C-alpha cells in the first residue's frame, strides 16, 4: 500500500509581491479602517482565498506588510563619545521617519491594528516597538547606565516622541524629538 503525499501549495512570489504592494497602496489611500481583503485581492489580481491561505486575517496581512517596511525606521544608534548627542541624533532621525506621509501612516496603522487585535499587537510589538526601545536601552547601558535607568529613559524617549507624533500628526516639529531626549536624559539618573 502506497501513501500519497501531497506537497503544500507554495506561495507564488509574484502574487505575494502584488498582495504586499496592493495592501501598502490601499493603506496609504484609505487607511486601516477602510482596507478590505476584497479590495486587496482586486488590486493585486488574486483571489481572496489566496490571501486567506497565507494570512488568516486582515490584521495579520497588515502586520506583515508594515513590518516589511520597519527596517527603514529601525536603525542602530551611531556611537560616539557623547551618549546624549548620539541618542538625540537617533531620536531626531526616528521622528523624521515617522512624520513622512508613509511613516506617519505606518505609525497610525500600527496603533490601530495593535489595539484591535491582540495577536497583531504582540507581533508588532516584537517587530517594531521592542526593537526601538532596545536600541536606546543598549546605547545607554553601553554608556554605563544601569539596566533599570536605561529602560526607564528609553521608554520615556521613545514613548514621548511616538505619543507626540500620534497626537500632532505630521505637523510634529522633529527638533522637538531632540528636546524630549535631552529632557529625559537630564532628568533620569544613570544609576
GIGIKA-V724686 format. One record per residue. N is the residue number from 0. RES is the residue in one letter. PHI is phi in whole degrees, -180 to 180 (NA if undefined). NEAR is the number of other C-alpha atoms within 10 Angstrom. D_FIRST is the distance of its C-alpha to the first C-alpha in Angstrom with 1 decimal. Layout:
# GIGIKA-V724686
n = <N:N>
res = <RES:RES>
phi = <PHI:PHI>
near = <NEAR:NEAR>
d_first = <D_FIRST:D_FIRST>
This chain:
# GIGIKA-V724686
n = <0:1:2:3:4:5:6:7:8:9:10:11:12:13:14:15:16:17:18:19:20:21:22:23:24:25:26:27:28:29:30:31:32:33:34:35:36:37:38:39:40:41:42:43:44:45:46:47:48:49:50:51:52:53:54:55:56:57:58:59:60:61:62:63:64:65:66:67:68:69:70:71:72:73:74:75:76:77:78:79:80:81:82:83:84:85:86:87:88:89:90:91:92:93:94:95:96:97:98:99:100:101:102:103:104:105:106:107:108:109:110:111:112:113:114:115:116:117:118:119:120:121:122:123:124:125:126:127:128:129:130:131:132:133:134:135:136:137:138:139:140:141:142:143:144:145:146:147:148:149:150:151:152:153:154:155:156:157:158:159:160:161:162:163:164:165:166:167:168:169:170:171:172:173:174:175:176:177:178:179:180:181:182:183:184:185:186:187:188:189:190>
res = <X:X:X:X:X:X:X:X:X:X:X:X:X:X:X:X:X:X:X:X:X:X:X:X:X:X:X:X:X:X:X:X:X:X:X:X:X:X:X:X:X:X:X:X:X:X:X:X:X:X:X:X:X:X:X:X:X:X:X:X:X:X:X:X:X:X:X:X:X:X:X:X:X:X:X:X:X:X:X:X:X:X:X:X:X:X:X:X:X:X:X:X:X:X:X:X:X:X:X:X:X:X:X:X:X:X:X:X:X:X:X:X:X:X:X:X:X:X:X:X:X:X:X:X:X:X:X:X:X:X:X:X:X:X:X:X:X:X:X:X:X:X:X:X:X:X:X:X:X:X:X:X:X:X:X:X:X:X:X:X:X:X:X:X:X:X:X:X:X:X:X:X:X:X:X:X:X:X:X:X:X:X:X:X:X:X:X:X:X:X:X>
phi = <NA:-105:-101:-82:-107:-103:-93:-66:-64:-94:-65:-83:-60:-63:-67:-60:-63:-63:-67:-62:-61:-63:-63:-59:-63:-68:-62:-69:-77:-113:87:-65:-60:-101:-81:-129:-62:-59:-66:-63:-60:-63:-69:-81:75:-128:-83:-57:-61:-64:-65:-67:-68:-99:-131:-72:-156:-61:-60:-64:-61:-62:-59:-62:-64:-68:-67:-64:-89:-62:-64:-73:-106:-80:-119:-72:-87:-72:-98:-127:-80:-114:-62:-64:-62:-61:-68:-63:-63:-63:-65:-65:-63:-60:-62:-62:-66:-83:-108:-73:-57:-70:-64:-69:-61:-60:-62:-62:-66:-58:-65:-65:-62:-67:-70:-81:-144:-58:-65:-66:-58:-63:-66:-70:-65:-67:-94:-135:-63:-61:-60:-62:-63:-63:-62:-68:-58:-62:-67:-69:-63:-62:-89:103:-73:-74:-58:-64:-65:-65:-66:-62:-64:-61:-59:-68:-70:-65:-62:-63:-70:-64:-61:-62:-69:-63:-74:-98:72:-71:-79:-56:-81:-61:-63:-66:-60:-63:-62:-61:-63:-62:-61:-64:-63:-79:-95:-104:-72:-68:-116>
near = <3:4:5:6:6:6:6:6:7:7:11:10:9:9:16:16:12:18:24:19:16:20:26:21:15:18:23:17:12:11:16:21:10:10:18:15:18:14:15:25:20:14:16:21:13:16:13:15:12:15:21:14:11:13:15:10:15:18:22:20:19:23:23:17:19:24:17:12:14:16:11:11:16:16:14:14:18:12:13:9:8:9:18:18:16:17:25:22:18:21:26:21:18:22:27:19:17:25:22:14:12:15:21:21:22:26:18:17:21:23:14:16:22:19:12:11:13:12:15:22:21:13:16:22:15:13:19:18:18:12:15:22:20:16:17:24:23:18:21:24:16:13:16:13:18:15:15:13:18:27:19:16:26:25:20:19:26:21:16:16:25:19:12:17:22:17:11:12:19:18:10:18:15:20:15:16:28:22:16:20:26:16:14:18:23:11:10:13:13:17:10>
d_first = <0.0:3.8:6.6:9.7:12.7:16.0:19.2:22.2:25.0:27.6:31.2:33.2:36.2:38.4:37.6:38.0:41.4:42.4:41.6:43.4:46.4:46.6:46.4:49.1:51.3:51.0:51.7:54.9:55.9:55.1:54.5:51.8:52.9:52.6:49.3:46.5:42.9:43.7:46.6:44.5:41.8:44.4:46.3:43.2:41.8:38.4:37.0:37.6:33.8:33.7:36.3:34.8:31.3:33.1:36.0:35.8:39.5:42.7:43.9:40.9:41.4:45.1:44.7:42.5:44.9:47.9:46.5:45.9:49.6:50.6:50.9:54.0:55.7:54.3:56.5:57.6:61.3:63.3:65.1:68.8:71.4:72.1:69.3:71.1:71.3:67.7:66.5:68.9:67.7:64.1:64.9:66.8:63.9:61.6:64.1:64.5:60.7:60.5:63.4:62.1:60.8:57.2:57.6:59.4:56.8:54.1:56.1:56.7:53.1:51.9:54.3:53.4:49.6:49.9:52.1:49.8:46.5:46.1:42.8:44.5:47.6:45.7:44.1:47.4:49.3:47.0:47.1:50.7:53.1:52.2:52.4:55.8:57.2:55.7:57.3:60.8:60.2:59.1:62.2:64.5:63.1:63.5:67.1:67.6:67.0:65.4:61.9:63.2:66.0:63.8:61.2:64.0:65.7:62.4:61.6:65.1:65.1:61.7:62.2:65.7:64.9:61.9:63.7:66.7:64.7:62.8:66.2:68.2:65.6:66.1:69.9:69.3:71.6:69.5:72.5:72.2:69.0:71.1:73.6:70.8:69.5:73.0:74.0:70.9:71.2:74.9:74.4:71.6:72.5:70.5:70.5>
